[in-house]
């Protein structure tokens, strides 16, 4: 029991002190998820851990909410096809914003 408590404490501190991903990193995470090439826990880590930056956290929350707003009938799918379309639109908005920032 004590070991689990210590492990939980260490993991929580690590997550709390972890820096927010950049918008570029979020774009890549979404892209990887859409292509099915993300790591085993990459998407879960992204949508499950609140971010300090309110604008970035709003994107995270939108991604998180897809699983509830667009429930899939298939248990192994994160969200429905309609939800994936919403995610693709969000991804495109982020990509356009990044392109504008670079110019």
C-alpha positions, 0 to 999 in steps of 0.5 A: 500500500505504501509503495502505491501511495509513493508511486502515485505521489511521484507520478502526480508531481511529475504531471503537475510540474510537466510543461504544457505541450506547445501548439505545434506538439498538440497539432502533432498529437492530433495528427498522429491520433487521426492517422492512428500512428500515436503512441499507446498512451499519447492521446490518453495523456494529452486529453486526460491531463489539464494544461496550465495555458487556458487556450491550449487547455480549451483545445484539450477539453474539446478533444476530451469531450468528443468521446461523450458528445459523439459516442461511438457504438463500437467500444474500441473507437474513441468517438463516432465518425461525426466526432472524427470529422469535428476533430479533423476540422479542429486540426485544420484550424490549428494547422492554419493558425500555425501557418499564419503564425509562421508567416 
